[in-house]
Amino acid sequence: MLCILRSDKKLTVAYIHRSMCRSYKEVAQDLDIEVSSCISYTQLQRILKKVDYQGFNAINETFFHQYIYKDALEWYAIDGKELRGSIDDVAGEKRGQNVVSRTSHSTKQSSIVGWYNGSKDSEKTVVSHYFNSYDYLLGKYTLDALHLSSELPALIAKKGGIYLMQVKANQKLLLEDCKHIDDNLTTSYKKEAYQKAHGREEIRIGFGYEMNTESLPKRWKETKVKILIVVERERKITKTQKKSKEKSYWVTNLPLNQINFLELFMAIREHWAIEVHHNTRDKQMGEDNLITRNENQSRFIAVCITLATNLLEVQKVENLTVLREELAYKERNVYHLFEHKRFL
């Protein structure tokens, strides 16, 4: 864990071992334990292949208090990420190991809710199993269009949860209905937001419409869908002045009123917090460059990276790269990340 935090974007199993060899004496001294020598590279690989990654993930879940029963009134984004370093191109593999994460809109903290092998299973199966594992849901969840079918939103609604899902061409008839509503109905629910950051300007305009499940095919009735949110987004690159426009459609089982409309408008924006989490894993932690062909090894290190990313995210620093460099070159600085008051 300490070695991953100190990796400074050069994450490999070999680097982890070299870092352990350099620092094990200091770590043992700080933890007041006796260690005669560091384990070998071969031993480390064996451990990573045997360790119980699911048990380790459960321990972190318990410590960070991320159980869903404490998630009332909180929004979470659910999405998967492929571990590219697990794809064996030589063997002709096209897909590798994947993790499915749940990321808080407000705290940006993540937890792994499932794993799957992309050549054998799918993200939809893992997400469905996740929601099926609970008798009652208290949270609110944003999901991309991959998960929009009549089954999953109906399951979430039946268990008391709130969903907000994007509509795309994989649900052609529903998308046509959404476009028809947007083109032909008027609404008093409208919100505009402007943002300038990262070399671009963005204007987002949201509209809220009531939806009637009676007008939809029978299979959608159990979803209890009530609102259609349409978001028009216009972007301009500051340097080139190049403009782009797009429109997205989202459905939810929340009833339509002004408070809920504004909450949903913000939730759509914050849904992409999980992409920020994925970017941190790749750009800051170097996860995509980590070559691991063993399933257990890939998944255990993914759990460690999730924990490391959470510890870094909670620092609330403007420049995460600078913090990572300080941790890499001033090794004892990493210990303050583990202070209990800094945990979730």
Secondary structure, DSSP 8 states (H G I E B T S, - for coil): -HHHHT-TT---HHHHHHHHHHHHHHHHHHTT---SS---HHHHHHHHHHS-HHHHHHHHHHHTT--GGG-TT-EEEEEEEE-GGG--TTTT----EEEEEEEETTT--EEEEEEEETTT--HHHHHHHHHHT-S---SEEEE-GGG-SSHHHHHHHHTT-EEEEEE-GGGHHHHHHHHHHHHH---SEEEEEEEEETTEEEEEEEEEEE--GGGS-GGGGGGT--EEEEEEEEEEETTT--EEEEEEEEEESS---HHHHHHHHHHHHHTTHHHHHHHIIIIIT-GGG-----HHHHHHHHHHHHHHHHHHHTT--S-HHHHHHHHHHSGGGGGGGG-GGG--
